[in-house]
């Protein structure tokens, strides 16, 4: 953390961004850091490769986050801070622009890495959420948290721990959450805004998908497929399907859960969850993806049936290894 903190202390102009298809941890971490830098007199730009999902607008109620316009140069800054990923390829249309800017890049991330990116980064895999890392940076910068920053950090942590349920949830996670509540976070508001706003379109599609739930013969692998045609039939969005894989983790005896979704551009999105001691990161990496040890995914260009067979074969190999 020391090197990353020094860059933030010494610089005066920053761009803060997160990965394409942003989630609660990426957006919450980004906005907390952006607001924190502004509060201590720094100049900060929040720019993303894609739009903010509606349910996460509560971290950016004033719409400070700009959407990158391809071909438009990025602001001249002292450093670019990338939160919740340390893989440039996940920055989508911003990847080439960031590389061309010539500005130093600082990754702030908690995902498992194949190799260290090198440089002045703050990457700690044992943290439950990138929001916890940003909280540490803000503390190091002596930022006084206000309700807006605290809400952004709370959203980051509560979403990436699935409500403090995942393995890397720690005493630190709960201590930070307690401090954020003391800053004025309204947990009921966060819950209803993020989790209790399902549309009838989404629930109908979920029911349709679960009717087609498939299990391996031993019941240890569960998966569903969501073709684009089904999404369109029920009027659901791509975002609506993000939580479907979580429903599979509730099944007794399941050790690996998988969601296969056809994207609007024809690619296949794979979301994997490992239960107990079953890691899924290497499965995702084998098809060009990444993520956490027990929660990973990828987007691939192959047709869905081909991807399903490839991933199921990899899952079977993982299950063949004694945990």
C-alpha positions in Angstrom: 0.0 0.0 0.0 2.9 2.3 0.8 3.8 3.0 -2.9 0.3 3.5 -4.0 -0.4 5.8 -1.1 2.6 7.9 -1.9 1.4 8.5 -5.5 -1.9 9.7 -4.2 -0.3 12.0 -1.7 2.2 13.5 -4.2 -0.1 13.9 -7.2 -2.8 16.5 -7.7 -4.8 15.2 -10.7 -6.2 11.7 -11.0 -8.5 9.6 -13.1 -10.3 6.9 -11.3 -11.9 4.1 -13.2 -13.1 0.5 -12.9 -13.7 -2.5 -15.2 -16.3 -2.7 -18.0 -19.7 -4.1 -17.0 -19.1 -2.5 -13.5 -20.5 -4.1 -10.3 -21.1 -2.8 -6.8 -17.5 -3.3 -5.6 -16.0 -1.6 -8.6 -18.4 1.4 -8.6 -18.5 1.8 -4.9 -14.7 1.7 -4.6 -14.3 4.1 -7.5 -16.8 6.7 -6.1 -15.4 6.5 -2.6 -11.9 7.1 -3.8 -13.0 9.8 -6.2 -14.9 11.7 -3.5 -12.1 11.2 -1.0 -9.6 12.7 -3.3 -11.8 15.7 -4.0 -12.3 16.2 -0.3 -8.6 16.7 0.3 -8.2 19.2 -2.5 -7.1 16.9 -5.3 -8.6 17.0 -8.8 -10.3 13.8 -9.8 -12.1 12.5 -12.8 -14.4 9.4 -12.6 -14.6 7.9 -16.1 -15.8 4.4 -17.0 -15.8 2.3 -20.1 -19.6 1.6 -19.8 -22.7 2.8 -18.0 -23.6 2.4 -14.4 -26.4 -0.2 -13.8 -29.5 1.5 -12.4 -29.4 -0.3 -9.1 -26.0 1.1 -8.3 -26.9 4.7 -9.0 -27.1 5.3 -5.3 -23.3 5.5 -5.1 -23.3 8.2 -7.7 -26.6 10.2 -7.2 -25.1 13.4 -8.8 -24.0 11.4 -11.9 -20.3 12.4 -11.5 -19.2 9.3 -13.4 -18.6 10.0 -17.1 -18.8 7.4 -19.8 -15.8 7.2 -22.0 -16.2 8.4 -25.6 -14.0 6.3 -27.9 -11.5 8.5 -29.8 -11.7 11.3 -27.2 -8.4 11.8 -25.3 -8.4 11.2 -21.5 -7.7 14.1 -19.1 -4.1 14.9 -18.5 -3.5 13.5 -15.0 -0.6 12.5 -12.7 -1.9 8.9 -12.4 -4.7 6.7 -13.4 -6.2 4.6 -10.6 -7.9 1.4 -11.7 -10.1 -0.3 -9.0 -11.4 -3.8 -8.8 -9.3 -5.2 -11.5 -5.6 -5.5 -12.4 -6.2 -6.7 -15.9 -6.1 -4.1 -18.6 -8.2 -6.2 -21.0 -11.1 -5.8 -18.6 -11.2 -2.0 -19.3 -12.9 -2.6 -22.6 -12.8 0.5 -24.8 -10.7 2.4 -22.3 -7.8 0.0 -22.5 -5.9 1.6 -25.4 -6.7 5.1 -24.3 -5.2 4.5 -20.9 -2.1 2.9 -22.3 -1.7 5.7 -24.8 -2.1 8.4 -22.1 1.4 7.7 -20.7 0.2 8.3 -17.2 1.3 5.9 -14.4 -1.3 3.3 -13.6 -2.1 2.2 -10.1 -4.2 -1.0 -9.6 -6.2 -1.3 -6.5 -7.7 -4.8 -6.5 -8.4 -8.0 -4.5 -8.6 -10.5 -7.3 -6.3 -13.5 -7.5 -3.5 -12.9 -10.0 -1.6 -15.2 -12.3 1.4 -12.9 -12.0 2.1 -9.6 -10.3 1.5 -6.5 -12.6 4.6 -4.9 -11.1 4.8 -1.2 -10.1 3.2 0.9 -7.4 0.0 -1.1 -7.0 -2.2 -2.1 -4.0 -3.3 -5.7 -4.7 -4.2 -7.9 -1.7 -6.0 -11.1 -2.4 -7.0 -11.7 1.2 -9.3 -8.7 1.4 -13.0 -9.4 1.0 -13.7 -6.5 -1.4 -11.8 -3.8 -3.2 -13.8 -1.4 -1.0 -11.8 -2.6 2.0 -8.6 -1.6 0.2 -10.0 1.8 -0.7 -11.0 2.3 2.9 -7.4 1.7 3.9 -6.1 4.2 1.3 -8.6 6.8 2.5 -7.5 6.2 6.0 -3.8 6.6 4.9 -4.8 9.9 3.2 -6.5 11.0 6.4 -9.8 11.5 4.6 -12.7 12.2 6.9 -15.5 9.9 5.6 -18.8 11.5 4.9 -22.1 9.7 4.3 -21.6 9.6 0.5 -18.2 8.0 0.7 -19.4 5.6 3.4 -22.4 4.6 1.4 -20.2 3.9 -1.6 -17.8 1.7 0.5 -20.7 -0.1 2.1 -22.2 -0.9 -1.3 -18.8 -2.2 -2.4 -18.3 -4.5 0.6 -21.9 -5.7 1.0 -22.2 -6.7 -2.7 -18.8 -8.4 -3.0 -19.3 -10.4 0.2 -22.9 -11.3 -0.8 -24.1 -9.7 2.5 -21.0 -10.9 4.4 -21.5 -14.5 3.4 -18.4 -15.3 1.3 -15.2 -17.0 2.6 -13.0 -13.9 2.7 -15.4 -12.0 4.9 -13.3 -11.2 8.0 -13.5 -9.3 11.3 -12.0 -6.4 9.4 -15.0 -6.5 7.0 -17.4 -6.1 9.9 -15.3 -3.5 11.7 -15.2 -1.3 8.5 -19.0 -1.8 8.1 -19.6 -0.7 11.6 -17.6 2.5 11.0 -19.5 3.1 7.8 -22.8 2.8 9.6 -21.6 5.4 12.1 -21.0 7.7 9.2 -24.7 7.6 8.4 -25.2 4.7 6.0 -28.8 3.5 5.9 -28.6 -0.3 5.4 -32.3 -0.7 4.7 -32.0 1.8 1.9 -29.0 0.1 0.4 -30.8 -3.3 0.6 -33.9 -2.1 -1.0 -32.1 -0.2 -3.7 -29.8 -3.0 -4.7 -31.5 -6.3 -3.7 -35.2 -5.6 -3.4 -36.0 -4.2 -6.8 -36.5 -7.2 -9.0 -38.7 -6.8 -12.1 -41.4 -9.2 -13.2 -39.4 -9.7 -16.4 -36.4 -10.9 -14.4 -38.4 -13.2 -12.2 -40.2 -14.8 -15.1 -36.8 -15.3 -16.9 -35.4 -16.8 -13.7 -38.3 -19.2 -13.5 -37.9 -20.2 -17.1 -34.1 -20.8 -16.6 -34.6 -22.8 -13.4 -37.2 -25.0 -15.2 -34.3 -26.0 -17.4 -31.8 -26.5 -14.5 -29.4 -29.3 -15.2 -27.4 -31.4 -12.8 -24.4 -33.7 -13.2 -25.2 -37.4 -12.4 -23.6 -37.0 -9.0 -25.5 -33.8 -8.3 -22.2 -31.9 -7.7 -22.4 -29.6 -10.7 -25.5 -27.4 -11.4 -25.9 -25.2 -14.4 -28.4 -23.1 -16.4 -28.3 -21.6 -19.8 -29.9 -18.3 -20.8 -30.0 -17.8 -24.6 -30.5 -14.3 -25.9 -33.9 -15.4 -27.4 -35.2 -16.2 -23.9 -34.1 -12.8 -22.5 -35.9 -11.1 -25.3 -39.0 -13.2 -24.9 -39.4 -12.2 -21.3 -38.2 -8.6 -21.8 -35.3 -9.1 -19.3 -31.9 -7.4 -19.5 -28.4 -8.8 -19.4 -28.0 -7.3 -16.0 -31.1 -9.2 -14.8 -29.3 -12.5 -15.2 -26.2 -11.6 -13.1 -27.6 -13.1 -9.9 -29.0 -16.3 -11.4 -25.9 -18.3 -10.6 -26.5 -17.5 -6.9 -29.7 -19.4 -7.0 -27.8 -22.5 -7.9 -25.6 -22.3 -4.9 -28.6 -22.9 -2.7 -29.0 -26.5 -3.9 -28.0 -29.2 -1.4 -24.9 -31.2 -2.6 -23.8 -28.8 -5.3 -20.1 -28.0 -5.3 -19.8 -26.0 -8.5 -22.5 -23.8 -10.0 -22.4 -22.3 -13.5 -24.4 -19.8 -15.5 -24.1 -19.6 -19.3 -25.6 -16.5 -20.9 -25.7 -15.5 -24.5 -24.7 -11.8 -24.9 -26.2 -9.4 -27.3 -23.1 -9.6 -29.5 -23.3 -13.4 -29.7 -20.5 -14.1 -27.1 -21.1 -16.4 -24.2 -20.7 -15.1 -20.6 -19.8 -17.8 -18.0 -20.3 -17.2 -14.3 -18.8 -19.8 -11.9 -19.2 -20.3 -8.2 -17.3 -22.9 -6.1 -18.7 -24.1 -2.9 -16.9 -25.6 0.1 -13.3 -26.0 -1.0 -13.9 -26.2 -4.7 -11.9 -23.5 -6.6 -13.2 -22.3 -10.0 -10.6 -19.7 -10.9 -8.5 -22.0 -13.0 -11.6 -23.1 -14.9 -12.3 -19.5 -15.8 -8.6 -18.9 -16.7 -8.6 -21.9 -19.0 -11.1 -20.1 -21.2 -9.5 -16.7 -21.0 -11.3 -15.3 -17.9 -10.5 -14.5 -14.3 -11.9 -13.5 -11.0 -11.7 -14.9 -7.4 -10.7 -18.4 -6.3 -14.3 -19.3 -5.6 -16.1 -16.8 -7.9 -14.9 -16.4 -11.4 -16.1 -16.0 -15.0 -15.3 -15.2 -18.6 -16.7 -14.0 -21.9 -15.8 -16.1 -24.9 -16.6 -16.0 -28.6 -17.5 -19.7 -29.0 -21.2 -20.7 -29.3 -22.9 -21.6 -26.0 -23.3 -25.4 -26.5 -19.5 -25.7 -27.2 -18.6 -23.6 -24.2 -21.0 -25.6 -21.9 -19.3 -28.9 -22.8 -15.8 -27.4 -22.3 -16.6 -25.9 -18.9 -18.4 -29.0 -17.6 -15.4 -31.1 -18.5 -13.1 -28.7 -16.6 -15.5 -28.8 -13.7 -15.4 -32.6 -13.6 -11.6 -32.4 -13.5 -11.7 -30.1 -10.5 -14.1 -32.4 -8.7 -11.9 -35.4 -9.3 -9.2 -33.7 -7.1 -9.7 -34.4 -3.4 -10.2 -31.0 -1.6 
